[in-house]
Amino acid sequence: MSAITETTLTRDNILRLFPDIAATMQTERPSAQDAQLFDGYDEEQVRLMEEVCIVLDWNDIPCGSASKKTCHLMSNINNGLLHRAFSVFLFNEENKLLLQQRADEKITFPGMWTNTCCSHPLAIPSEIGYDLPTSIMGVKRAAQRKLDQELGIASDQVPLDKFHFLTRIHYKAPSDGVWGEHEIDYILFIKAAPTVTANPNEVKDAKYVTAKELRVMFEDKDLTFTPWFKLICETYLFDWWSNLDEVNSFRETEIRRMI
């Protein structure tokens, strides 16, 4: 496997290496091999694997679209397939962070604790962006959609203008021998007091924690955490968290490379 670099992650290389990726934003049909690939997995989670993600070049420019399945296969990730994602960190009025434990039904990283909501903008007009401002707006809309779908948080409780974009993190992480992540992840902070009604097919548990309580959770050998959440916690989160009133001061345009 060659190193993933700016010169390898060009639009032309991506479309050459992955012929099943659509050069335009359109739906990819499930293949005949999917029945075997998804054998034993939850039916709803398999259906969600048909969602169409935004395929990116090194510089976070969309160059096509592919199914969530295609984007999360380690065989593709190891060859450099990259997609756009977001991670929401929702804090209440006491500055406690809302965590979720991913449902056991999830195909990737089941049962792991993570930040409030982690998902992908879709290759649809309202969520695609081709420069940083429109991409940020796209992931905010996607965040509203997924907060509702995963945690039952209504969009009027998390208005678009209340989300704060901080940075983008480029990382890669395996889930098991088949699935994994390779994303440019948009980090969104929001302070809110929403009503949470977790979708049990998505979320096994949810709770608010202080920074001290989260550090204690990390010491518990019986708990597991998603790699992107642990990466963010080990590098930036606690500094951002301790400065929530000035969180916009951390906003940056450069992509933080963690691959």
Backbone as JSON, one array per atom type, in Angstrom:
{
  "sequence": "MSAITETTLTRDNILRLFPDIAATMQTERPSAQDAQLFDGYDEEQVRLMEEVCIVLDWNDIPCGSASKKTCHLMSNINNGLLHRAFSVFLFNEENKLLLQQRADEKITFPGMWTNTCCSHPLAIPSEIGYDLPTSIMGVKRAAQRKLDQELGIASDQVPLDKFHFLTRIHYKAPSDGVWGEHEIDYILFIKAAPTVTANPNEVKDAKYVTAKELRVMFEDKDLTFTPWFKLICETYLFDWWSNLDEVNSFRETEIRRMI",
  "N": [[0.85, -1.19, 0.0], [0.65, 2.13, -0.94], [1.7, 5.36, 0.32], [-0.71, 7.74, 1.44], [-1.1, 10.72, -0.07], [-1.0, 14.22, -1.03], [-0.48, 14.23, -3.77], [-1.35, 11.75, -4.62], [-4.05, 11.71, -4.01], [-5.83, 12.91, -6.06], [-8.42, 14.15, -8.2], [-8.49, 12.82, -10.72], [-6.95, 10.51, -10.23], [-8.5, 9.29, -8.24], [-10.93, 8.69, -9.56], [-9.93, 6.93, -11.41], [-8.91, 4.82, -9.85], [-11.15, 3.94, -8.5], [-13.6, 2.8, -10.06], [-16.33, 2.43, -9.61], [-17.27, 4.67, -8.44], [-19.32, 7.5, -8.69], [-18.89, 10.07, -10.99], [-20.41, 12.26, -10.99], [-22.87, 13.67, -8.72], [-24.75, 11.23, -7.75], [-27.0, 8.46, -7.14], [-25.67, 5.38, -6.05], [-26.25, 2.1, -7.0], [-27.02, -0.83, -5.04], [-24.83, -3.67, -5.09], [-24.7, -7.07, -6.4], [-23.13, -8.51, -4.69], [-23.59, -7.58, -2.18], [-25.38, -8.94, -0.5], [-23.98, -11.1, 0.66], [-21.88, -9.7, 1.86], [-23.18, -8.23, 3.84], [-24.32, -10.1, 5.46], [-25.94, -11.18, 8.34], [-26.0, -8.71, 9.58], [-27.83, -5.9, 10.99], [-30.97, -5.03, 9.58], [-31.9, -2.37, 9.14], [-29.55, -0.89, 9.49], [-28.07, -1.89, 7.38], [-29.56, -0.9, 5.27], [-29.02, 1.83, 5.55], [-26.44, 1.89, 4.66], [-26.63, 2.31, 2.0], [-26.82, 5.0, 1.64], [-25.54, 7.99, 0.1], [-22.35, 9.17, 0.02], [-20.02, 11.98, 0.0], [-17.34, 12.02, -2.06], [-13.91, 12.89, -1.8], [-11.05, 14.9, -2.83], [-7.59, 15.39, -1.86], [-7.62, 18.01, -0.94], [-10.12, 18.48, 0.09], [-12.06, 18.87, -1.84], [-15.0, 18.1, -3.52], [-15.21, 15.29, -5.66], [-16.86, 13.45, -6.69], [-19.25, 10.86, -5.94], [-20.17, 8.21, -3.7], [-21.48, 5.15, -2.33], [-22.19, 4.77, 1.18], [-21.35, 2.28, 1.99], [-19.29, 1.67, 0.05], [-17.46, 3.69, 0.68], [-16.63, 2.97, 3.22], [-15.38, 0.53, 3.21], [-12.48, -1.22, 4.04], [-10.75, -2.15, 2.09], [-11.01, -0.27, 0.07], [-10.4, 2.08, 1.46], [-7.71, 1.66, 2.15], [-6.55, 2.11, -0.25], [-6.85, 4.77, -0.52], [-9.38, 6.01, -0.66], [-11.46, 8.67, 0.17], [-13.73, 10.53, 2.2], [-16.27, 12.98, 3.11], [-17.12, 14.11, 6.41], [-18.73, 14.75, 9.61], [-18.49, 15.86, 13.03], [-20.36, 16.35, 15.84], [-20.35, 18.23, 18.82], [-22.19, 18.62, 21.51], [-23.08, 20.79, 24.06], [-24.53, 21.36, 27.25], [-26.28, 23.81, 29.32], [-24.76, 23.79, 31.57], [-22.29, 23.37, 30.66], [-21.72, 20.72, 30.21], [-20.89, 17.86, 28.28], [-22.71, 16.12, 25.83], [-22.66, 12.75, 25.42], [-22.78, 9.82, 23.33], [-23.41, 6.31, 23.27], [-22.7, 4.09, 20.79], [-25.05, 2.04, 19.08], [-25.32, -1.54, 19.36], [-26.1, -2.62, 17.01], [-24.88, -1.2, 15.0], [-22.83, -1.11, 12.08], [-20.21, -0.25, 11.78], [-17.82, 0.31, 14.31], [-19.4, -0.65, 16.59], [-21.15, -0.33, 19.73], [-19.39, 1.45, 20.93], [-18.35, 4.32, 22.84], [-18.81, 7.78, 22.1], [-18.62, 11.15, 20.71], [-21.37, 13.56, 20.63], [-22.78, 13.28, 18.13], [-21.98, 11.73, 15.1], [-21.43, 11.67, 11.71], [-22.21, 11.8, 8.18], [-22.35, 14.29, 5.64], [-24.62, 14.19, 2.92], [-24.55, 13.38, -0.61], [-26.25, 15.43, -1.78], [-28.04, 18.32, -2.97], [-28.5, 20.2, -0.82], [-26.58, 19.6, 1.07], [-24.05, 19.37, 0.0], [-20.94, 21.01, -0.47], [-18.69, 23.16, -2.16], [-16.72, 24.9, -1.56], [-15.16, 26.27, 1.42], [-17.09, 27.87, 3.01], [-19.65, 27.06, 1.92], [-19.48, 24.34, 2.28], [-19.35, 24.12, 5.08], [-21.93, 25.03, 5.73], [-23.38, 22.98, 4.54], [-22.63, 20.73, 6.13], [-23.67, 21.53, 8.55], [-26.42, 21.45, 8.06], [-26.64, 18.71, 7.6], [-25.93, 17.84, 10.14], [-28.11, 18.7, 11.7], [-30.08, 17.02, 10.58], [-29.12, 14.43, 11.29], [-28.91, 14.56, 14.11], [-31.58, 14.61, 14.76], [-32.41, 12.13, 13.65], [-30.84, 10.23, 15.05], [-30.9, 10.93, 17.8], [-33.34, 12.07, 18.3], [-33.54, 14.82, 18.45], [-35.05, 17.77, 17.79], [-34.93, 19.95, 14.94], [-35.43, 22.66, 15.43], [-34.47, 22.99, 17.94], [-31.8, 23.0, 17.71], [-30.64, 25.29, 16.11], [-29.36, 26.31, 12.9], [-27.66, 28.56, 12.98], [-26.56, 28.43, 15.45], [-24.6, 26.56, 15.57], [-21.1, 26.14, 15.8], [-18.39, 26.16, 13.74], [-15.22, 24.66, 13.99], [-12.79, 23.37, 13.02], [-11.22, 21.23, 10.53], [-10.52, 17.78, 10.46], [-8.37, 15.43, 9.2], [-8.31, 12.07, 9.1], [-7.62, 8.52, 9.52], [-8.95, 5.31, 10.24], [-9.23, 1.92, 11.21], [-12.09, -0.25, 11.66], [-12.7, -2.98, 11.83], [-11.58, -5.98, 10.24], [-12.83, -5.56, 7.84], [-14.3, -3.13, 7.67], [-14.0, 0.51, 8.05], [-12.8, 3.9, 8.6], [-12.07, 6.79, 6.68], [-11.66, 9.98, 6.59], [-12.38, 13.49, 6.05], [-13.11, 15.36, 8.6], [-15.48, 17.51, 9.83], [-15.55, 19.63, 12.54], [-17.99, 20.49, 14.81], [-19.32, 22.63, 17.23], [-21.88, 23.15, 19.67], [-24.06, 24.87, 21.88], [-26.81, 23.95, 23.75], [-30.12, 23.04, 24.92], [-31.58, 20.54, 24.46], [-34.42, 18.3, 24.0], [-33.92, 14.93, 24.41], [-34.44, 12.0, 22.71], [-33.51, 9.04, 22.27], [-32.8, 7.02, 19.41], [-33.08, 3.65, 19.43], [-31.95, 1.93, 17.57], [-29.77, 3.22, 16.72], [-28.46, 4.35, 18.93], [-27.21, 3.23, 21.92], [-26.9, 4.19, 24.5], [-26.97, 7.35, 26.2], [-25.55, 10.27, 27.64], [-24.85, 13.16, 29.68], [-21.69, 14.58, 30.46], [-19.09, 15.88, 32.59], [-15.86, 17.39, 31.98], [-14.04, 16.22, 33.73], [-15.38, 13.87, 34.43], [-15.4, 12.58, 31.96], [-12.68, 12.07, 31.6], [-12.32, 10.17, 33.62], [-13.9, 8.12, 32.57], [-12.31, 7.36, 30.4], [-10.34, 5.96, 31.72], [-11.5, 3.63, 32.43], [-11.33, 0.32, 31.83], [-13.24, -1.29, 30.77], [-14.69, 0.14, 28.98], [-15.05, 1.28, 25.62], [-13.96, 3.45, 22.96], [-14.71, 5.48, 20.11], [-12.32, 5.82, 17.47], [-11.9, 8.39, 16.29], [-13.04, 10.13, 18.15], [-11.5, 9.64, 20.44], [-9.02, 10.45, 19.45], [-9.48, 13.2, 19.0], [-10.0, 13.99, 21.62], [-7.54, 13.47, 22.86], [-5.94, 15.38, 21.77], [-7.13, 18.04, 21.25], [-9.69, 18.55, 22.44], [-10.12, 19.08, 25.27], [-8.92, 21.52, 25.72], [-10.41, 23.18, 24.0], [-12.88, 22.82, 25.26], [-12.55, 24.0, 27.77], [-12.67, 26.59, 27.11], [-15.17, 27.48, 26.18], [-16.73, 29.78, 25.93], [-15.25, 31.37, 24.31], [-15.02, 29.97, 21.96], [-15.0, 30.39, 19.22], [-12.57, 31.49, 18.7], [-10.87, 29.46, 18.13], [-11.35, 28.68, 15.6], [-10.37, 27.63, 12.37], [-8.96, 27.57, 9.05], [-7.26, 25.78, 7.82], [-6.64, 22.3, 7.13], [-6.31, 19.83, 9.54], [-3.98, 17.38, 9.55], [-4.01, 14.01, 10.39], [-3.12, 11.5, 9.73]],
  "CA": [[0.0, 0.0, 0.0], [1.42, 3.36, -1.01], [1.29, 6.41, 1.24], [-1.75, 8.65, 0.98], [-0.53, 12.06, -0.12], [-1.7, 15.18, -1.89], [-0.29, 13.88, -5.18], [-2.14, 10.56, -4.97], [-5.48, 11.97, -3.85], [-6.34, 13.86, -7.03], [-9.69, 13.7, -8.78], [-8.24, 11.86, -11.79], [-6.52, 9.25, -9.63], [-9.63, 8.69, -7.51], [-11.87, 8.11, -10.52], [-9.25, 5.8, -12.07], [-8.77, 3.72, -8.91], [-12.45, 3.49, -8.01], [-14.51, 2.99, -11.18], [-17.74, 2.43, -9.22], [-17.63, 5.98, -7.91], [-19.97, 8.36, -9.67], [-18.19, 11.34, -11.19], [-21.4, 13.26, -10.62], [-23.53, 13.31, -7.48], [-25.91, 10.42, -8.04], [-27.12, 7.29, -6.29], [-25.04, 4.12, -6.45], [-27.13, 0.96, -6.72], [-26.37, -1.94, -4.36], [-24.34, -4.72, -5.97], [-25.14, -8.42, -6.08], [-22.27, -9.03, -3.63], [-23.94, -7.0, -0.89], [-26.08, -9.9, 0.36], [-22.97, -11.83, 1.42], [-21.12, -8.75, 2.66], [-23.97, -7.76, 4.98], [-24.96, -11.23, 6.12], [-25.93, -11.14, 9.8], [-26.12, -7.34, 10.09], [-29.16, -5.33, 11.18], [-31.58, -4.65, 8.31], [-31.93, -0.91, 9.0], [-28.19, -0.41, 9.31], [-27.69, -2.25, 6.02], [-30.21, 0.07, 4.38], [-28.3, 3.1, 5.65], [-25.2, 1.78, 3.9], [-26.91, 2.75, 0.64], [-26.71, 6.46, 1.56], [-24.46, 8.38, -0.82], [-21.4, 10.11, 0.62], [-19.27, 12.89, -0.87], [-15.94, 11.6, -2.23], [-13.07, 14.08, -1.8], [-9.61, 14.84, -3.07], [-6.77, 15.75, -0.7], [-7.92, 19.37, -0.51], [-11.52, 18.56, 0.52], [-12.9, 19.26, -2.96], [-15.77, 16.95, -4.0], [-14.9, 14.83, -7.01], [-17.81, 12.42, -7.04], [-20.03, 10.31, -4.84], [-20.18, 6.75, -3.58], [-22.29, 4.72, -1.2], [-21.55, 4.64, 2.5], [-20.67, 0.99, 1.95], [-18.05, 1.79, -0.71], [-16.54, 4.58, 1.38], [-16.19, 2.43, 4.5], [-14.65, -0.73, 3.05], [-11.05, -1.02, 4.23], [-10.06, -2.39, 0.83], [-10.99, 1.01, -0.64], [-9.7, 3.06, 2.31], [-6.28, 1.43, 2.05], [-6.12, 2.67, -1.54], [-6.94, 6.22, -0.47], [-10.71, 6.59, -0.81], [-11.66, 9.68, 1.22], [-15.06, 11.15, 2.12], [-16.52, 14.07, 4.06], [-17.87, 13.73, 7.6], [-18.8, 15.79, 10.64], [-18.63, 15.44, 14.42], [-21.02, 17.37, 16.67], [-20.15, 18.23, 20.26], [-23.29, 19.43, 22.07], [-22.9, 21.09, 25.47], [-25.71, 21.96, 27.86], [-26.06, 25.1, 29.98], [-23.72, 23.59, 32.6], [-21.07, 23.05, 29.9], [-21.52, 19.28, 30.13], [-20.92, 17.33, 26.92], [-23.59, 14.99, 25.59], [-22.04, 11.61, 24.77], [-23.63, 8.69, 23.0], [-22.81, 5.0, 23.03], [-23.25, 3.57, 19.55], [-25.82, 0.81, 19.24], [-24.65, -2.78, 18.96], [-26.5, -2.91, 15.64], [-24.07, -0.44, 14.05], [-21.9, -1.93, 11.31], [-18.87, 0.22, 12.13], [-17.57, 0.75, 15.68], [-20.58, -0.87, 17.45], [-21.01, -0.35, 21.18], [-18.37, 2.37, 21.42], [-18.74, 5.67, 23.25], [-18.3, 8.8, 21.18], [-19.23, 12.47, 20.9], [-22.83, 13.62, 20.53], [-23.28, 12.78, 16.85], [-20.94, 11.63, 14.08], [-22.02, 11.1, 10.5], [-21.72, 12.29, 6.9], [-23.25, 14.99, 4.73], [-24.93, 13.37, 1.76], [-24.32, 13.99, -1.92], [-27.5, 16.05, -2.2], [-27.75, 19.76, -3.11], [-28.51, 20.98, 0.42], [-25.49, 19.23, 1.97], [-22.76, 19.45, -0.7], [-20.28, 22.31, -0.58], [-17.49, 23.1, -3.0], [-15.71, 25.73, -0.9], [-15.32, 26.09, 2.86], [-18.36, 28.37, 3.55], [-20.81, 26.24, 1.54], [-19.31, 23.02, 2.9], [-19.74, 24.25, 6.48], [-23.38, 25.08, 5.77], [-23.86, 21.64, 4.22], [-22.49, 19.82, 7.26], [-24.61, 21.96, 9.59], [-27.73, 20.87, 7.7], [-26.53, 17.27, 7.85], [-25.91, 17.65, 11.59], [-29.5, 18.79, 12.13], [-30.78, 15.82, 10.14], [-28.69, 13.25, 12.03], [-29.29, 14.72, 15.51], [-32.98, 14.19, 14.81], [-32.53, 10.71, 13.35], [-30.17, 9.42, 16.05], [-31.19, 11.31, 19.19], [-34.66, 12.66, 18.4], [-33.42, 16.25, 18.74], [-35.71, 18.51, 16.73], [-34.05, 20.95, 14.33], [-35.61, 23.99, 16.03], [-33.71, 23.03, 19.2], [-30.38, 23.16, 17.34], [-30.67, 26.12, 14.91], [-28.12, 26.32, 12.12], [-26.77, 29.65, 13.35], [-25.98, 28.17, 16.77], [-23.45, 25.68, 15.41], [-19.82, 26.8, 15.6], [-17.37, 25.35, 13.07], [-13.88, 24.9, 14.54], [-11.7, 22.94, 12.16], [-11.38, 19.96, 9.82], [-9.51, 16.8, 10.82], [-8.2, 14.34, 8.24], [-7.81, 10.91, 9.83], [-7.96, 7.19, 9.02], [-9.02, 4.37, 11.35], [-9.97, 0.69, 10.94], [-13.05, -0.74, 12.64], [-12.34, -4.4, 11.91], [-10.86, -6.33, 9.02], [-13.62, -5.23, 6.64], [-14.81, -1.76, 7.67], [-13.19, 1.53, 8.69], [-13.08, 5.3, 8.28], [-11.05, 7.69, 6.15], [-12.55, 11.13, 6.48], [-12.13, 14.86, 6.47], [-14.16, 15.47, 9.61], [-15.78, 18.88, 10.23], [-15.85, 19.67, 13.96], [-19.03, 21.46, 15.12], [-19.71, 22.79, 18.63], [-23.14, 23.87, 19.87], [-24.63, 24.87, 23.22], [-28.26, 23.83, 23.61], [-30.78, 22.26, 25.97], [-32.62, 19.85, 23.71], [-35.05, 17.08, 24.48], [-33.25, 13.8, 23.78], [-35.19, 10.73, 22.64], [-32.56, 8.27, 21.46], [-33.24, 5.95, 18.52], [-32.33, 2.49, 19.92], [-31.22, 1.29, 16.48], [-28.55, 4.02, 16.54], [-27.84, 4.77, 20.18], [-27.42, 2.31, 23.05], [-26.99, 4.98, 25.72], [-26.57, 8.75, 26.04], [-25.49, 10.96, 28.92], [-24.01, 14.34, 29.79], [-20.55, 14.4, 31.36], [-18.11, 16.95, 32.73], [-14.54, 17.01, 31.49], [-13.45, 15.31, 34.72], [-16.06, 12.58, 34.3], [-14.94, 11.94, 30.73], [-11.33, 11.54, 31.86], [-12.51, 8.95, 34.4], [-14.38, 7.1, 31.64], [-11.18, 6.88, 29.62], [-9.55, 5.07, 32.56], [-12.27, 2.41, 32.63], [-10.89, -0.66, 30.83], [-14.41, -1.96, 30.2], [-15.32, 1.03, 28.0], [-14.31, 1.52, 24.37], [-14.28, 4.74, 22.37], [-14.41, 5.57, 18.68], [-10.96, 6.36, 17.29], [-11.87, 9.83, 16.04], [-13.34, 10.81, 19.41], [-10.31, 9.54, 21.3], [-8.0, 11.29, 18.84], [-9.81, 14.61, 19.27], [-9.84, 14.21, 23.06], [-6.12, 13.44, 23.22], [-5.22, 16.5, 21.17], [-7.69, 19.39, 21.28], [-11.01, 18.76, 23.03], [-10.18, 19.65, 26.61], [-8.58, 22.94, 25.57], [-11.62, 23.83, 23.46], [-13.94, 22.71, 26.26], [-12.31, 24.94, 28.86], [-12.82, 27.95, 26.58], [-16.39, 27.44, 25.38], [-17.24, 31.13, 25.67], [-14.43, 31.96, 23.25], [-14.71, 28.84, 21.09], [-14.75, 30.85, 17.85], [-11.15, 31.85, 18.55], [-10.16, 28.27, 17.67], [-11.73, 28.4, 14.21], [-9.25, 27.71, 11.43], [-9.28, 27.13, 7.7], [-6.38, 24.69, 7.41], [-7.02, 20.94, 7.51], [-5.35, 19.19, 10.43], [-3.73, 16.03, 9.05], [-3.72, 13.06, 11.46], [-3.05, 10.18, 9.1]],
  "C": [[0.88, 1.24, 0.0], [0.88, 4.39, -0.04], [0.21, 7.28, 0.6], [-1.21, 10.07, 1.07], [-1.37, 12.96, -1.02], [-1.6, 14.8, -3.35], [-1.07, 12.64, -5.58], [-3.63, 10.81, -4.9], [-5.92, 13.13, -4.76], [-7.63, 13.29, -7.62], [-9.46, 12.63, -9.83], [-7.83, 10.5, -11.23], [-7.67, 8.53, -8.94], [-10.58, 8.01, -8.49], [-11.25, 6.94, -11.28], [-9.2, 4.59, -11.14], [-10.1, 3.12, -8.5], [-13.51, 3.7, -9.08], [-15.99, 2.97, -10.81], [-18.17, 3.72, -8.54], [-18.24, 6.83, -9.02], [-19.22, 9.68, -9.77], [-19.13, 12.52, -10.97], [-22.12, 12.77, -9.37], [-24.82, 12.55, -7.79], [-25.87, 9.14, -7.21], [-26.41, 6.09, -6.89], [-25.95, 2.97, -6.08], [-26.35, -0.14, -5.99], [-25.96, -3.03, -5.35], [-24.87, -6.08, -5.53], [-24.33, -9.04, -4.95], [-22.68, -8.56, -2.24], [-24.6, -8.0, 0.06], [-25.09, -10.67, 1.22], [-22.2, -10.9, 2.36], [-21.86, -8.36, 3.94], [-24.69, -8.88, 5.72], [-24.81, -11.13, 7.63], [-26.06, -9.75, 10.39], [-27.58, -6.9, 10.17], [-29.7, -4.76, 9.87], [-31.57, -3.13, 8.1], [-30.54, -0.35, 8.79], [-27.66, -0.77, 7.92], [-28.3, -1.27, 5.04], [-29.48, 1.41, 4.38], [-26.98, 3.07, 4.9], [-25.39, 2.16, 2.42], [-26.86, 4.28, 0.51], [-25.46, 6.85, 0.77], [-23.61, 9.49, -0.2], [-20.68, 10.93, -0.44], [-17.81, 12.44, -0.9], [-15.08, 12.84, -2.47], [-11.68, 13.82, -2.37], [-8.9, 15.31, -1.81], [-7.17, 17.1, -0.11], [-9.39, 19.58, -0.14], [-12.43, 19.09, -0.59], [-13.67, 18.03, -3.44], [-15.39, 16.59, -5.43], [-15.81, 13.7, -7.44], [-18.58, 11.97, -5.82], [-19.96, 8.8, -4.86], [-20.99, 6.39, -2.35], [-21.47, 4.71, 0.09], [-20.8, 3.32, 2.58], [-19.31, 1.11, 1.27], [-17.02, 2.61, 0.06], [-15.97, 3.98, 2.65], [-15.54, 1.06, 4.4], [-13.15, -0.47, 3.16], [-10.26, -1.28, 2.95], [-9.99, -1.13, -0.01], [-10.21, 2.06, 0.14], [-8.19, 2.9, 2.18], [-5.7, 1.91, 0.73], [-6.37, 4.17, -1.63], [-8.32, 6.83, -0.59], [-11.06, 7.43, 0.42], [-13.04, 10.29, 1.07], [-15.2, 12.2, 3.22], [-17.39, 13.58, 5.21], [-18.0, 14.94, 8.52], [-18.91, 15.13, 12.0], [-19.2, 16.6, 15.22], [-20.68, 17.13, 18.14], [-21.19, 19.18, 20.85], [-23.09, 19.55, 23.58], [-24.17, 21.72, 26.02], [-25.34, 23.25, 28.58], [-25.01, 25.0, 31.09], [-22.38, 23.23, 31.97], [-20.71, 21.56, 29.97], [-21.69, 18.83, 28.68], [-21.84, 16.13, 26.83], [-22.83, 13.92, 24.79], [-23.12, 10.62, 24.33], [-22.78, 7.42, 22.92], [-23.49, 4.41, 21.8], [-23.94, 2.23, 19.78], [-25.0, -0.4, 18.79], [-25.0, -3.17, 17.53], [-25.64, -2.2, 14.6], [-23.05, -1.35, 13.37], [-20.45, -1.54, 11.61], [-18.86, 0.71, 13.58], [-18.78, 0.55, 16.61], [-20.21, -0.84, 18.93], [-20.01, 0.63, 21.75], [-18.97, 3.71, 21.82], [-18.09, 6.68, 22.3], [-18.95, 10.14, 21.5], [-20.7, 12.43, 20.52], [-23.38, 12.98, 19.27], [-22.16, 12.82, 15.83], [-21.56, 11.0, 12.85], [-21.44, 11.79, 9.28], [-22.76, 13.18, 6.22], [-23.45, 14.12, 3.5], [-24.66, 14.13, 0.46], [-25.66, 14.46, -2.5], [-27.29, 17.56, -2.18], [-27.67, 20.52, -1.8], [-27.31, 20.7, 1.32], [-24.12, 19.21, 1.3], [-22.24, 20.87, -0.63], [-19.0, 22.16, -1.36], [-16.4, 24.07, -2.56], [-16.01, 25.66, 0.59], [-16.66, 26.65, 3.38], [-19.56, 27.49, 3.19], [-20.7, 24.83, 2.11], [-19.7, 23.05, 4.37], [-21.26, 24.28, 6.59], [-23.97, 23.7, 5.48], [-23.76, 20.69, 5.4], [-23.39, 20.25, 8.43], [-26.01, 21.4, 9.31], [-27.73, 19.36, 7.95], [-26.56, 16.98, 9.35], [-27.33, 17.74, 12.15], [-30.26, 17.5, 11.8], [-30.42, 14.61, 11.0], [-28.97, 13.36, 13.53], [-30.73, 14.31, 15.72], [-33.09, 12.68, 14.66], [-31.94, 9.82, 14.44], [-30.67, 9.67, 17.47], [-32.55, 11.96, 19.38], [-34.64, 14.14, 18.76], [-33.98, 17.04, 17.56], [-34.82, 19.64, 16.23], [-34.22, 22.33, 14.95], [-34.92, 24.11, 17.38], [-32.21, 23.18, 18.96], [-30.32, 23.99, 16.05], [-29.32, 26.16, 14.21], [-27.15, 27.38, 12.61], [-26.15, 29.48, 14.74], [-24.79, 27.21, 16.71], [-22.2, 26.52, 15.16], [-18.85, 25.82, 14.93], [-16.01, 25.71, 13.63], [-12.78, 24.58, 13.54], [-12.11, 21.71, 11.39], [-10.22, 19.05, 10.18], [-9.51, 15.67, 9.8], [-7.57, 13.17, 8.98], [-8.24, 9.63, 9.14], [-7.94, 6.23, 10.19], [-9.78, 3.12, 10.92], [-10.98, 0.4, 12.04], [-12.82, -2.22, 12.9], [-11.61, -4.73, 10.61], [-11.55, -5.91, 7.75], [-13.9, -3.74, 6.55], [-13.84, -0.8, 8.36], [-13.64, 2.92, 8.27], [-11.84, 5.95, 7.65], [-11.79, 8.95, 5.75], [-11.8, 12.45, 6.64], [-13.34, 15.24, 7.3], [-14.3, 16.93, 10.05], [-16.22, 18.87, 11.69], [-16.83, 20.82, 14.24], [-19.31, 21.45, 16.61], [-21.06, 23.51, 18.66], [-23.52, 23.77, 21.34], [-26.14, 24.89, 23.08], [-28.8, 23.03, 24.79], [-31.91, 21.47, 25.34], [-33.27, 18.71, 24.5], [-34.45, 15.91, 23.7], [-34.14, 12.57, 23.87], [-34.41, 9.82, 21.7], [-33.26, 7.19, 20.64], [-32.44, 4.69, 18.9], [-31.58, 1.74, 18.83], [-29.9, 2.01, 16.2], [-27.76, 4.19, 17.82], [-28.21, 3.82, 21.31], [-27.61, 3.08, 24.35], [-26.55, 6.4, 25.39], [-26.56, 9.4, 27.41], [-24.6, 12.18, 28.81], [-22.89, 14.08, 30.78], [-19.76, 15.71, 31.46], [-16.79, 16.47, 32.13], [-13.88, 16.01, 32.43], [-14.07, 13.92, 34.6], [-15.63, 11.84, 33.03], [-13.55, 11.35, 30.91], [-11.4, 10.24, 32.67], [-13.0, 7.81, 33.51], [-13.24, 6.52, 30.82], [-10.31, 5.89, 30.41], [-10.23, 3.73, 32.79], [-11.96, 1.42, 31.51], [-12.06, -1.38, 30.17], [-15.11, -1.11, 29.14], [-14.43, 1.16, 26.77], [-14.83, 2.8, 23.74], [-13.93, 4.74, 20.89], [-13.05, 6.23, 18.48], [-10.92, 7.85, 17.03], [-12.14, 10.62, 17.31], [-12.13, 10.8, 20.33], [-9.18, 10.42, 20.77], [-8.23, 12.76, 19.15], [-9.62, 14.92, 20.75], [-8.37, 14.31, 23.45], [-5.35, 14.64, 22.69], [-5.83, 17.86, 21.51], [-8.89, 19.59, 22.21], [-10.98, 19.5, 24.35], [-9.78, 21.13, 26.62], [-9.77, 23.71, 25.03], [-12.7, 23.91, 24.54], [-13.77, 23.75, 27.35], [-12.44, 26.39, 28.41], [-14.08, 28.07, 25.71], [-16.92, 28.83, 25.04], [-16.46, 31.85, 24.59], [-14.1, 30.93, 22.18], [-14.42, 29.27, 19.66], [-13.29, 31.24, 17.63], [-10.32, 30.66, 18.05], [-10.46, 27.94, 16.2], [-10.52, 28.58, 13.29], [-9.67, 27.14, 10.08], [-8.42, 25.97, 7.22], [-6.92, 23.34, 7.89], [-5.93, 20.35, 8.39], [-5.18, 17.72, 9.99], [-3.28, 15.13, 10.19], [-3.69, 11.64, 10.9], [-1.61, 9.67, 9.13]]
}
